[in-house]
């Protein structure tokens, strides 16, 4: 089984957090305070948008452009099945694990693998 190189760092983060028993859960509204940290952001997906370039964005804490946080599933790095099935997250409470970064002033986690995102309810 061949594993893509973009998948390995995300898998390593998720496995390391699991082994460490990381229970740091952040609300979407608080994600901006944790930029640069690896954590889990948990909240209800307010909207899902798939761009013409086949990137999917799960907005939490409001709709774009007023969202508090975004989980970005980028075509260049995410598993294509994640993007294809992005609509399944709309209206659901999800937990997204990864490094929180800023993109155009908004906090986001780039999701590369299915292990980084879980539907809670």
Backbone as XML, in Angstrom:
<?xml version="1.0"?>
<chain id="A" units="angstrom">
  <residue number="1" name="UNK">
    <atom name="N" x="0.838" y="-1.177" z="0.000"/>
    <atom name="CA" x="0.000" y="0.000" z="0.000"/>
    <atom name="C" x="0.883" y="1.241" z="0.000"/>
  </residue>
  <residue number="2" name="UNK">
    <atom name="N" x="0.689" y="2.110" z="-0.965"/>
    <atom name="CA" x="1.474" y="3.323" z="-1.072"/>
    <atom name="C" x="0.748" y="4.450" z="-0.345"/>
  </residue>
  <residue number="3" name="UNK">
    <atom name="N" x="1.464" y="5.157" z="0.527"/>
    <atom name="CA" x="0.879" y="6.259" z="1.289"/>
    <atom name="C" x="1.476" y="7.555" z="0.773"/>
  </residue>
  <residue number="4" name="UNK">
    <atom name="N" x="0.614" y="8.512" z="0.441"/>
    <atom name="CA" x="1.087" y="9.805" z="-0.056"/>
    <atom name="C" x="1.814" y="10.555" z="1.041"/>
  </residue>
  <residue number="5" name="UNK">
    <atom name="N" x="2.844" y="11.292" z="0.678"/>
    <atom name="CA" x="3.653" y="12.026" z="1.641"/>
    <atom name="C" x="2.867" y="13.098" z="2.382"/>
  </residue>
  <residue number="6" name="UNK">
    <atom name="N" x="1.815" y="13.665" z="1.769"/>
    <atom name="CA" x="1.016" y="14.682" z="2.460"/>
    <atom name="C" x="0.176" y="14.059" z="3.570"/>
  </residue>
  <residue number="7" name="UNK">
    <atom name="N" x="-0.063" y="12.779" z="3.466"/>
    <atom name="CA" x="-0.872" y="12.075" z="4.447"/>
    <atom name="C" x="-0.068" y="11.786" z="5.726"/>
  </residue>
  <residue number="8" name="UNK">
    <atom name="N" x="1.212" y="11.528" z="5.594"/>
    <atom name="CA" x="2.035" y="11.116" z="6.728"/>
    <atom name="C" x="2.120" y="12.140" z="7.859"/>
  </residue>
  <residue number="9" name="UNK">
    <atom name="N" x="2.379" y="13.437" z="7.578"/>
    <atom name="CA" x="2.437" y="14.393" z="8.693"/>
    <atom name="C" x="1.127" y="14.487" z="9.463"/>
  </residue>
  <residue number="10" name="UNK">
    <atom name="N" x="0.006" y="14.492" z="8.754"/>
    <atom name="CA" x="-1.296" y="14.575" z="9.421"/>
    <atom name="C" x="-1.544" y="13.335" z="10.265"/>
  </residue>
  <residue number="11" name="UNK">
    <atom name="N" x="-1.208" y="12.177" z="9.726"/>
    <atom name="CA" x="-1.370" y="10.936" z="10.468"/>
    <atom name="C" x="-0.496" y="10.939" z="11.714"/>
  </residue>
  <residue number="12" name="UNK">
    <atom name="N" x="0.724" y="11.419" z="11.578"/>
    <atom name="CA" x="1.641" y="11.472" z="12.719"/>
    <atom name="C" x="1.078" y="12.364" z="13.827"/>
  </residue>
  <residue number="13" name="UNK">
    <atom name="N" x="0.507" y="13.507" z="13.460"/>
    <atom name="CA" x="-0.077" y="14.426" z="14.447"/>
    <atom name="C" x="-1.231" y="13.762" z="15.179"/>
  </residue>
  <residue number="14" name="UNK">
    <atom name="N" x="-2.123" y="13.148" z="14.427"/>
    <atom name="CA" x="-3.290" y="12.505" z="15.029"/>
    <atom name="C" x="-2.862" y="11.364" z="15.949"/>
  </residue>
  <residue number="15" name="UNK">
    <atom name="N" x="-1.923" y="10.542" z="15.497"/>
    <atom name="CA" x="-1.449" y="9.428" z="16.323"/>
    <atom name="C" x="-0.755" y="9.928" z="17.582"/>
  </residue>
  <residue number="16" name="UNK">
    <atom name="N" x="0.083" y="10.941" z="17.435"/>
    <atom name="CA" x="0.785" y="11.487" z="18.595"/>
    <atom name="C" x="-0.197" y="12.047" z="19.612"/>
  </residue>
  <residue number="17" name="UNK">
    <atom name="N" x="-1.197" y="12.786" z="19.142"/>
    <atom name="CA" x="-2.197" y="13.337" z="20.058"/>
    <atom name="C" x="-2.973" y="12.225" z="20.751"/>
  </residue>
  <residue number="18" name="UNK">
    <atom name="N" x="-3.276" y="11.164" z="20.018"/>
    <atom name="CA" x="-3.997" y="10.033" z="20.610"/>
    <atom name="C" x="-3.158" y="9.365" z="21.691"/>
  </residue>
  <residue number="19" name="UNK">
    <atom name="N" x="-1.892" y="9.147" z="21.383"/>
    <atom name="CA" x="-1.006" y="8.488" z="22.347"/>
    <atom name="C" x="-0.795" y="9.343" z="23.592"/>
  </residue>
  <residue number="20" name="UNK">
    <atom name="N" x="-0.766" y="10.654" z="23.394"/>
    <atom name="CA" x="-0.558" y="11.559" z="24.520"/>
    <atom name="C" x="-1.833" y="11.768" z="25.320"/>
  </residue>
  <residue number="21" name="UNK">
    <atom name="N" x="-2.943" y="11.262" z="24.810"/>
    <atom name="CA" x="-4.216" y="11.462" z="25.500"/>
    <atom name="C" x="-4.646" y="12.914" z="25.466"/>
  </residue>
  <residue number="22" name="UNK">
    <atom name="N" x="-4.297" y="13.586" z="24.382"/>
    <atom name="CA" x="-4.603" y="15.007" z="24.238"/>
    <atom name="C" x="-6.117" y="15.219" z="24.305"/>
  </residue>
  <residue number="23" name="UNK">
    <atom name="N" x="-6.537" y="15.997" z="25.269"/>
    <atom name="CA" x="-7.964" y="16.252" z="25.407"/>
    <atom name="C" x="-8.257" y="17.736" z="25.285"/>
  </residue>
  <residue number="24" name="UNK">
    <atom name="N" x="-7.311" y="18.485" z="24.773"/>
    <atom name="CA" x="-7.495" y="19.920" z="24.607"/>
    <atom name="C" x="-8.520" y="20.161" z="23.511"/>
  </residue>
  <residue number="25" name="UNK">
    <atom name="N" x="-9.703" y="20.583" z="23.907"/>
    <atom name="CA" x="-10.768" y="20.869" z="22.953"/>
    <atom name="C" x="-11.069" y="22.358" z="23.025"/>
  </residue>
  <residue number="26" name="UNK">
    <atom name="N" x="-11.077" y="22.980" z="21.866"/>
    <atom name="CA" x="-11.271" y="24.420" z="21.768"/>
    <atom name="C" x="-12.557" y="24.697" z="20.997"/>
  </residue>
  <residue number="27" name="UNK">
    <atom name="N" x="-13.300" y="25.672" z="21.436"/>
    <atom name="CA" x="-14.499" y="26.117" z="20.725"/>
    <atom name="C" x="-14.057" y="26.942" z="19.510"/>
  </residue>
  <residue number="28" name="UNK">
    <atom name="N" x="-14.838" y="26.934" z="18.423"/>
    <atom name="CA" x="-14.457" y="27.708" z="17.237"/>
    <atom name="C" x="-14.159" y="29.182" z="17.551"/>
  </residue>
  <residue number="29" name="UNK">
    <atom name="N" x="-14.921" y="29.766" z="18.440"/>
    <atom name="CA" x="-14.747" y="31.174" z="18.798"/>
    <atom name="C" x="-13.421" y="31.441" z="19.504"/>
  </residue>
  <residue number="30" name="UNK">
    <atom name="N" x="-12.810" y="30.407" z="20.079"/>
    <atom name="CA" x="-11.547" y="30.556" z="20.801"/>
    <atom name="C" x="-10.329" y="30.149" z="19.986"/>
  </residue>
  <residue number="31" name="UNK">
    <atom name="N" x="-10.532" y="29.637" z="18.779"/>
    <atom name="CA" x="-9.426" y="29.116" z="17.970"/>
    <atom name="C" x="-8.366" y="30.181" z="17.681"/>
  </residue>
  <residue number="32" name="UNK">
    <atom name="N" x="-8.779" y="31.413" z="17.491"/>
    <atom name="CA" x="-7.826" y="32.475" z="17.171"/>
    <atom name="C" x="-6.796" y="32.675" z="18.284"/>
  </residue>
  <residue number="33" name="UNK">
    <atom name="N" x="-7.170" y="32.363" z="19.509"/>
    <atom name="CA" x="-6.257" y="32.497" z="20.651"/>
    <atom name="C" x="-5.210" y="31.390" z="20.682"/>
  </residue>
  <residue number="34" name="UNK">
    <atom name="N" x="-5.367" y="30.387" z="19.822"/>
    <atom name="CA" x="-4.491" y="29.216" z="19.847"/>
    <atom name="C" x="-3.743" y="29.003" z="18.531"/>
  </residue>
  <residue number="35" name="UNK">
    <atom name="N" x="-3.582" y="30.072" z="17.760"/>
    <atom name="CA" x="-2.858" y="29.982" z="16.494"/>
    <atom name="C" x="-1.434" y="29.487" z="16.762"/>
  </residue>
  <residue number="36" name="UNK">
    <atom name="N" x="-1.004" y="28.533" z="15.951"/>
    <atom name="CA" x="0.331" y="27.950" z="16.102"/>
    <atom name="C" x="0.347" y="26.703" z="16.958"/>
  </residue>
  <residue number="37" name="UNK">
    <atom name="N" x="-0.764" y="26.418" z="17.619"/>
    <atom name="CA" x="-0.862" y="25.236" z="18.470"/>
    <atom name="C" x="-1.550" y="24.094" z="17.722"/>
  </residue>
  <residue number="38" name="UNK">
    <atom name="N" x="-1.258" y="22.886" z="18.144"/>
    <atom name="CA" x="-1.973" y="21.719" z="17.650"/>
    <atom name="C" x="-3.036" y="21.389" z="18.681"/>
  </residue>
  <residue number="39" name="UNK">
    <atom name="N" x="-4.280" y="21.355" z="18.249"/>
    <atom name="CA" x="-5.400" y="21.146" z="19.159"/>
    <atom name="C" x="-6.590" y="20.592" z="18.388"/>
  </residue>
  <residue number="40" name="UNK">
    <atom name="N" x="-7.680" y="20.375" z="19.110"/>
    <atom name="CA" x="-8.938" y="19.943" z="18.501"/>
    <atom name="C" x="-9.944" y="21.070" z="18.647"/>
  </residue>
  <residue number="41" name="UNK">
    <atom name="N" x="-10.521" y="21.470" z="17.532"/>
    <atom name="CA" x="-11.574" y="22.483" z="17.537"/>
    <atom name="C" x="-12.883" y="21.740" z="17.316"/>
  </residue>
  <residue number="42" name="UNK">
    <atom name="N" x="-13.810" y="21.938" z="18.237"/>
    <atom name="CA" x="-15.084" y="21.236" z="18.160"/>
    <atom name="C" x="-16.232" y="22.228" z="18.109"/>
  </residue>
  <residue number="43" name="UNK">
    <atom name="N" x="-17.119" y="22.026" z="17.137"/>
    <atom name="CA" x="-18.279" y="22.899" z="17.015"/>
    <atom name="C" x="-19.180" y="22.457" z="15.883"/>
  </residue>
  <residue number="44" name="UNK">
    <atom name="N" x="-20.302" y="23.148" z="15.773"/>
    <atom name="CA" x="-21.291" y="22.837" z="14.735"/>
    <atom name="C" x="-20.877" y="23.502" z="13.422"/>
  </residue>
  <residue number="45" name="UNK">
    <atom name="N" x="-20.944" y="22.740" z="12.345"/>
    <atom name="CA" x="-20.632" y="23.265" z="11.020"/>
    <atom name="C" x="-21.814" y="24.106" z="10.553"/>
  </residue>
  <residue number="46" name="UNK">
    <atom name="N" x="-21.557" y="25.403" z="10.382"/>
    <atom name="CA" x="-22.595" y="26.349" z="9.959"/>
    <atom name="C" x="-22.862" y="26.255" z="8.470"/>
  </residue>
  <residue number="47" name="UNK">
    <atom name="N" x="-21.804" y="26.017" z="7.688"/>
    <atom name="CA" x="-21.955" y="25.919" z="6.238"/>
    <atom name="C" x="-20.779" y="25.162" z="5.640"/>
  </residue>
  <residue number="48" name="UNK">
    <atom name="N" x="-21.032" y="24.570" z="4.478"/>
    <atom name="CA" x="-20.003" y="23.863" z="3.712"/>
    <atom name="C" x="-19.962" y="24.501" z="2.334"/>
  </residue>
  <residue number="49" name="UNK">
    <atom name="N" x="-18.753" y="24.790" z="1.870"/>
    <atom name="CA" x="-18.594" y="25.363" z="0.535"/>
    <atom name="C" x="-17.526" y="24.585" z="-0.216"/>
  </residue>
  <residue number="50" name="UNK">
    <atom name="N" x="-17.823" y="24.169" z="-1.432"/>
    <atom name="CA" x="-16.843" y="23.520" z="-2.305"/>
    <atom name="C" x="-16.595" y="24.459" z="-3.472"/>
  </residue>
  <residue number="51" name="UNK">
    <atom name="N" x="-15.326" y="24.845" z="-3.631"/>
    <atom name="CA" x="-14.953" y="25.817" z="-4.666"/>
    <atom name="C" x="-14.823" y="25.168" z="-6.039"/>
  </residue>
  <residue number="52" name="UNK">
    <atom name="N" x="-14.675" y="26.001" z="-7.054"/>
    <atom name="CA" x="-14.464" y="25.522" z="-8.423"/>
    <atom name="C" x="-13.170" y="24.724" z="-8.534"/>
  </residue>
  <residue number="53" name="UNK">
    <atom name="N" x="-12.221" y="25.022" z="-7.650"/>
    <atom name="CA" x="-10.931" y="24.310" z="-7.658"/>
    <atom name="C" x="-10.997" y="23.032" z="-6.830"/>
  </residue>
  <residue number="54" name="UNK">
    <atom name="N" x="-12.199" y="22.656" z="-6.406"/>
    <atom name="CA" x="-12.448" y="21.434" z="-5.638"/>
    <atom name="C" x="-11.815" y="21.447" z="-4.246"/>
  </residue>
  <residue number="55" name="UNK">
    <atom name="N" x="-11.791" y="22.623" z="-3.633"/>
    <atom name="CA" x="-11.412" y="22.749" z="-2.230"/>
    <atom name="C" x="-12.709" y="22.850" z="-1.438"/>
  </residue>
  <residue number="56" name="UNK">
    <atom name="N" x="-12.760" y="22.199" z="-0.277"/>
    <atom name="CA" x="-13.965" y="22.261" z="0.551"/>
    <atom name="C" x="-13.644" y="23.003" z="1.847"/>
  </residue>
  <residue number="57" name="UNK">
    <atom name="N" x="-14.587" y="23.796" z="2.286"/>
    <atom name="CA" x="-14.416" y="24.594" z="3.497"/>
    <atom name="C" x="-15.598" y="24.351" z="4.422"/>
  </residue>
  <residue number="58" name="UNK">
    <atom name="N" x="-15.309" y="23.915" z="5.634"/>
    <atom name="CA" x="-16.327" y="23.698" z="6.652"/>
    <atom name="C" x="-16.238" y="24.883" z="7.606"/>
  </residue>
  <residue number="59" name="UNK">
    <atom name="N" x="-17.238" y="25.743" z="7.580"/>
    <atom name="CA" x="-17.236" y="26.938" z="8.418"/>
    <atom name="C" x="-17.984" y="26.676" z="9.718"/>
  </residue>
  <residue number="60" name="UNK">
    <atom name="N" x="-17.378" y="27.088" z="10.815"/>
    <atom name="CA" x="-17.988" y="26.941" z="12.138"/>
    <atom name="C" x="-18.103" y="28.314" z="12.788"/>
  </residue>
  <residue number="61" name="UNK">
    <atom name="N" x="-19.098" y="28.449" z="13.628"/>
    <atom name="CA" x="-19.277" y="29.720" z="14.332"/>
    <atom name="C" x="-19.731" y="30.828" z="13.394"/>
  </residue>
  <residue number="62" name="UNK">
    <atom name="N" x="-20.564" y="30.485" z="12.432"/>
    <atom name="CA" x="-21.082" y="31.462" z="11.484"/>
    <atom name="C" x="-20.732" y="31.099" z="10.064"/>
  </residue>
  <residue number="63" name="UNK">
    <atom name="N" x="-21.351" y="31.804" z="9.141"/>
    <atom name="CA" x="-21.118" y="31.571" z="7.720"/>
    <atom name="C" x="-20.035" y="32.509" z="7.197"/>
  </residue>
  <residue number="64" name="UNK">
    <atom name="N" x="-19.380" y="32.074" z="6.125"/>
    <atom name="CA" x="-18.373" y="32.897" z="5.469"/>
    <atom name="C" x="-19.009" y="34.200" z="5.005"/>
  </residue>
  <residue number="65" name="UNK">
    <atom name="N" x="-18.400" y="35.342" z="5.209"/>
    <atom name="CA" x="-17.043" y="35.614" z="5.681"/>
    <atom name="C" x="-16.959" y="35.935" z="7.175"/>
  </residue>
  <residue number="66" name="UNK">
    <atom name="N" x="-18.018" y="35.672" z="7.912"/>
    <atom name="CA" x="-18.047" y="36.002" z="9.342"/>
    <atom name="C" x="-17.808" y="34.799" z="10.238"/>
  </residue>
  <residue number="67" name="UNK">
    <atom name="N" x="-17.340" y="33.688" z="9.690"/>
    <atom name="CA" x="-17.122" y="32.481" z="10.474"/>
    <atom name="C" x="-16.025" y="32.697" z="11.517"/>
  </residue>
  <residue number="68" name="UNK">
    <atom name="N" x="-16.114" y="31.940" z="12.601"/>
    <atom name="CA" x="-15.095" y="31.999" z="13.650"/>
    <atom name="C" x="-13.913" y="31.090" z="13.320"/>
  </residue>
  <residue number="69" name="UNK">
    <atom name="N" x="-14.176" y="30.013" z="12.562"/>
    <atom name="CA" x="-13.148" y="29.005" z="12.281"/>
    <atom name="C" x="-13.515" y="28.250" z="11.013"/>
  </residue>
  <residue number="70" name="UNK">
    <atom name="N" x="-12.485" y="27.785" z="10.290"/>
    <atom name="CA" x="-12.697" y="26.992" z="9.085"/>
    <atom name="C" x="-11.819" y="25.750" z="9.101"/>
  </residue>
  <residue number="71" name="UNK">
    <atom name="N" x="-12.407" y="24.624" z="8.741"/>
    <atom name="CA" x="-11.639" y="23.412" z="8.451"/>
    <atom name="C" x="-11.514" y="23.383" z="6.932"/>
  </residue>
  <residue number="72" name="UNK">
    <atom name="N" x="-10.276" y="23.448" z="6.440"/>
    <atom name="CA" x="-10.032" y="23.520" z="4.998"/>
    <atom name="C" x="-9.583" y="22.162" z="4.477"/>
  </residue>
  <residue number="73" name="UNK">
    <atom name="N" x="-10.318" y="21.652" z="3.506"/>
    <atom name="CA" x="-9.975" y="20.393" z="2.841"/>
    <atom name="C" x="-9.516" y="20.777" z="1.443"/>
  </residue>
  <residue number="74" name="UNK">
    <atom name="N" x="-8.219" y="20.878" z="1.253"/>
    <atom name="CA" x="-7.655" y="21.382" z="0.013"/>
    <atom name="C" x="-7.377" y="20.257" z="-0.964"/>
  </residue>
  <residue number="75" name="UNK">
    <atom name="N" x="-7.765" y="20.474" z="-2.213"/>
    <atom name="CA" x="-7.618" y="19.447" z="-3.246"/>
    <atom name="C" x="-6.170" y="18.990" z="-3.395"/>
  </residue>
  <residue number="76" name="UNK">
    <atom name="N" x="-5.212" y="19.890" z="-3.168"/>
    <atom name="CA" x="-3.808" y="19.529" z="-3.340"/>
    <atom name="C" x="-3.280" y="18.622" z="-2.233"/>
  </residue>
  <residue number="77" name="UNK">
    <atom name="N" x="-3.984" y="18.581" z="-1.086"/>
    <atom name="CA" x="-3.444" y="17.799" z="0.019"/>
    <atom name="C" x="-4.432" y="16.837" z="0.684"/>
  </residue>
  <residue number="78" name="UNK">
    <atom name="N" x="-5.708" y="17.083" z="0.564"/>
    <atom name="CA" x="-6.701" y="16.243" z="1.240"/>
    <atom name="C" x="-7.063" y="15.014" z="0.401"/>
  </residue>
  <residue number="79" name="UNK">
    <atom name="N" x="-7.459" y="13.984" z="1.079"/>
    <atom name="CA" x="-7.987" y="12.790" z="0.427"/>
    <atom name="C" x="-9.226" y="13.212" z="-0.371"/>
  </residue>
  <residue number="80" name="UNK">
    <atom name="N" x="-9.292" y="12.851" z="-1.638"/>
    <atom name="CA" x="-10.393" y="13.292" z="-2.507"/>
    <atom name="C" x="-11.761" y="12.857" z="-2.000"/>
  </residue>
  <residue number="81" name="UNK">
    <atom name="N" x="-11.840" y="11.732" z="-1.286"/>
    <atom name="CA" x="-13.132" y="11.288" z="-0.758"/>
    <atom name="C" x="-13.632" y="12.226" z="0.340"/>
  </residue>
  <residue number="82" name="UNK">
    <atom name="N" x="-12.716" y="12.866" z="1.069"/>
    <atom name="CA" x="-13.124" y="13.848" z="2.080"/>
    <atom name="C" x="-13.842" y="15.016" z="1.416"/>
  </residue>
  <residue number="83" name="UNK">
    <atom name="N" x="-13.283" y="15.499" z="0.327"/>
    <atom name="CA" x="-13.876" y="16.635" z="-0.374"/>
    <atom name="C" x="-15.195" y="16.225" z="-1.007"/>
  </residue>
  <residue number="84" name="UNK">
    <atom name="N" x="-15.206" y="15.065" z="-1.651"/>
    <atom name="CA" x="-16.412" y="14.570" z="-2.319"/>
    <atom name="C" x="-17.573" y="14.425" z="-1.338"/>
  </residue>
  <residue number="85" name="UNK">
    <atom name="N" x="-17.263" y="14.058" z="-0.094"/>
    <atom name="CA" x="-18.294" y="13.832" z="0.916"/>
    <atom name="C" x="-18.397" y="14.966" z="1.939"/>
  </residue>
  <residue number="86" name="UNK">
    <atom name="N" x="-17.876" y="16.138" z="1.615"/>
    <atom name="CA" x="-17.862" y="17.263" z="2.562"/>
    <atom name="C" x="-19.257" y="17.649" z="3.032"/>
  </residue>
  <residue number="87" name="UNK">
    <atom name="N" x="-20.255" y="17.470" z="2.196"/>
    <atom name="CA" x="-21.624" y="17.826" z="2.556"/>
    <atom name="C" x="-22.161" y="17.075" z="3.759"/>
  </residue>
  <residue number="88" name="UNK">
    <atom name="N" x="-21.583" y="15.913" z="4.068"/>
    <atom name="CA" x="-22.044" y="15.127" z="5.215"/>
    <atom name="C" x="-21.827" y="15.856" z="6.543"/>
  </residue>
  <residue number="89" name="UNK">
    <atom name="N" x="-20.943" y="16.842" z="6.558"/>
    <atom name="CA" x="-20.635" y="17.561" z="7.796"/>
    <atom name="C" x="-21.565" y="18.741" z="8.053"/>
  </residue>
  <residue number="90" name="UNK">
    <atom name="N" x="-22.308" y="19.171" z="7.050"/>
    <atom name="CA" x="-23.171" y="20.347" z="7.185"/>
    <atom name="C" x="-24.194" y="20.155" z="8.295"/>
  </residue>
  <residue number="91" name="UNK">
    <atom name="N" x="-24.193" y="21.087" z="9.255"/>
    <atom name="CA" x="-25.137" y="21.041" z="10.365"/>
    <atom name="C" x="-24.752" y="20.091" z="11.481"/>
  </residue>
  <residue number="92" name="UNK">
    <atom name="N" x="-23.670" y="19.359" z="11.308"/>
    <atom name="CA" x="-23.225" y="18.398" z="12.327"/>
    <atom name="C" x="-22.186" y="19.032" z="13.242"/>
  </residue>
  <residue number="93" name="UNK">
    <atom name="N" x="-22.078" y="18.510" z="14.452"/>
    <atom name="CA" x="-21.010" y="18.906" z="15.348"/>
    <atom name="C" x="-19.818" y="18.017" z="15.039"/>
  </residue>
  <residue number="94" name="UNK">
    <atom name="N" x="-18.683" y="18.647" z="14.746"/>
    <atom name="CA" x="-17.487" y="17.906" z="14.390"/>
    <atom name="C" x="-16.315" y="18.334" z="15.264"/>
  </residue>
  <residue number="95" name="UNK">
    <atom name="N" x="-15.341" y="17.443" z="15.359"/>
    <atom name="CA" x="-14.085" y="17.730" z="16.043"/>
    <atom name="C" x="-12.977" y="17.632" z="14.996"/>
  </residue>
  <residue number="96" name="UNK">
    <atom name="N" x="-12.223" y="18.707" z="14.838"/>
    <atom name="CA" x="-11.155" y="18.782" z="13.844"/>
    <atom name="C" x="-9.835" y="18.949" z="14.586"/>
  </residue>
  <residue number="97" name="UNK">
    <atom name="N" x="-8.885" y="18.050" z="14.331"/>
    <atom name="CA" x="-7.603" y="18.074" z="15.019"/>
    <atom name="C" x="-6.485" y="18.434" z="14.050"/>
  </residue>
  <residue number="98" name="UNK">
    <atom name="N" x="-5.621" y="19.326" z="14.482"/>
    <atom name="CA" x="-4.475" y="19.721" z="13.676"/>
    <atom name="C" x="-3.886" y="21.020" z="14.181"/>
  </residue>
  <residue number="99" name="UNK">
    <atom name="N" x="-2.967" y="21.547" z="13.400"/>
    <atom name="CA" x="-2.310" y="22.807" z="13.756"/>
    <atom name="C" x="-3.191" y="23.971" z="13.308"/>
  </residue>
  <residue number="100" name="UNK">
    <atom name="N" x="-3.485" y="24.863" z="14.223"/>
    <atom name="CA" x="-4.313" y="26.027" z="13.933"/>
    <atom name="C" x="-3.428" y="27.119" z="13.332"/>
  </residue>
  <residue number="101" name="UNK">
    <atom name="N" x="-3.824" y="27.584" z="12.157"/>
    <atom name="CA" x="-3.105" y="28.643" z="11.447"/>
    <atom name="C" x="-4.084" y="29.750" z="11.091"/>
  </residue>
  <residue number="102" name="UNK">
    <atom name="N" x="-3.563" y="30.905" z="10.732"/>
    <atom name="CA" x="-4.405" y="32.002" z="10.253"/>
    <atom name="C" x="-4.356" y="32.047" z="8.739"/>
  </residue>
  <residue number="103" name="UNK">
    <atom name="N" x="-5.510" y="32.240" z="8.121"/>
    <atom name="CA" x="-5.601" y="32.466" z="6.685"/>
    <atom name="C" x="-6.512" y="33.661" z="6.480"/>
  </residue>
  <residue number="104" name="UNK">
    <atom name="N" x="-5.964" y="34.726" z="5.940"/>
    <atom name="CA" x="-6.693" y="35.975" z="5.744"/>
    <atom name="C" x="-7.382" y="36.423" z="7.028"/>
  </residue>
  <residue number="105" name="UNK">
    <atom name="N" x="-6.655" y="36.297" z="8.134"/>
    <atom name="CA" x="-7.134" y="36.770" z="9.427"/>
    <atom name="C" x="-8.087" y="35.846" z="10.162"/>
  </residue>
  <residue number="106" name="UNK">
    <atom name="N" x="-8.374" y="34.671" z="9.599"/>
    <atom name="CA" x="-9.303" y="33.718" z="10.224"/>
    <atom name="C" x="-8.551" y="32.435" z="10.582"/>
  </residue>
  <residue number="107" name="UNK">
    <atom name="N" x="-8.843" y="31.865" z="11.755"/>
    <atom name="CA" x="-8.182" y="30.614" z="12.127"/>
    <atom name="C" x="-8.717" y="29.433" z="11.332"/>
  </residue>
  <residue number="108" name="UNK">
    <atom name="N" x="-7.817" y="28.526" z="10.979"/>
    <atom name="CA" x="-8.210" y="27.337" z="10.241"/>
    <atom name="C" x="-7.264" y="26.188" z="10.554"/>
  </residue>
  <residue number="109" name="UNK">
    <atom name="N" x="-7.759" y="24.990" z="10.286"/>
    <atom name="CA" x="-6.939" y="23.782" z="10.289"/>
    <atom name="C" x="-7.065" y="23.188" z="8.902"/>
  </residue>
  <residue number="110" name="UNK">
    <atom name="N" x="-5.938" y="22.851" z="8.306"/>
    <atom name="CA" x="-5.964" y="22.171" z="7.018"/>
    <atom name="C" x="-6.087" y="20.678" z="7.294"/>
  </residue>
  <residue number="111" name="UNK">
    <atom name="N" x="-7.154" y="20.090" z="6.775"/>
    <atom name="CA" x="-7.442" y="18.671" z="6.986"/>
    <atom name="C" x="-6.881" y="17.886" z="5.805"/>
  </residue>
  <residue number="112" name="UNK">
    <atom name="N" x="-5.943" y="16.982" z="6.100"/>
    <atom name="CA" x="-5.323" y="16.161" z="5.064"/>
    <atom name="C" x="-5.844" y="14.732" z="5.052"/>
  </residue>
  <residue number="113" name="UNK">
    <atom name="N" x="-6.355" y="14.282" z="6.184"/>
    <atom name="CA" x="-6.793" y="12.893" z="6.274"/>
    <atom name="C" x="-8.074" y="12.769" z="7.096"/>
  </residue>
  <residue number="114" name="UNK">
    <atom name="N" x="-8.778" y="11.683" z="6.864"/>
    <atom name="CA" x="-10.052" y="11.420" z="7.559"/>
    <atom name="C" x="-9.852" y="11.329" z="9.073"/>
  </residue>
  <residue number="115" name="UNK">
    <atom name="N" x="-8.673" y="10.932" z="9.518"/>
    <atom name="CA" x="-8.412" y="10.807" z="10.948"/>
    <atom name="C" x="-8.409" y="12.129" z="11.685"/>
  </residue>
  <residue number="116" name="UNK">
    <atom name="N" x="-8.335" y="13.237" z="10.946"/>
    <atom name="CA" x="-8.312" y="14.549" z="11.578"/>
    <atom name="C" x="-9.702" y="15.104" z="11.872"/>
  </residue>
  <residue number="117" name="UNK">
    <atom name="N" x="-10.730" y="14.500" z="11.335"/>
    <atom name="CA" x="-12.073" y="15.049" z="11.504"/>
    <atom name="C" x="-13.044" y="13.938" z="11.897"/>
  </residue>
  <residue number="118" name="UNK">
    <atom name="N" x="-13.819" y="14.198" z="12.944"/>
    <atom name="CA" x="-14.786" y="13.219" z="13.450"/>
    <atom name="C" x="-16.126" y="13.902" z="13.660"/>
  </residue>
  <residue number="119" name="UNK">
    <atom name="N" x="-17.188" y="13.226" z="13.244"/>
    <atom name="CA" x="-18.538" y="13.718" z="13.530"/>
    <atom name="C" x="-18.878" y="13.329" z="14.958"/>
  </residue>
  <residue number="120" name="UNK">
    <atom name="N" x="-19.264" y="14.292" z="15.763"/>
    <atom name="CA" x="-19.610" y="14.042" z="17.158"/>
    <atom name="C" x="-21.095" y="13.749" z="17.326"/>
  </residue>
  <residue number="121" name="UNK">
    <atom name="N" x="-21.945" y="14.492" z="16.633"/>
    <atom name="CA" x="-23.393" y="14.262" z="16.660"/>
    <atom name="C" x="-24.073" y="14.981" z="15.551"/>
  </residue>
</chain>
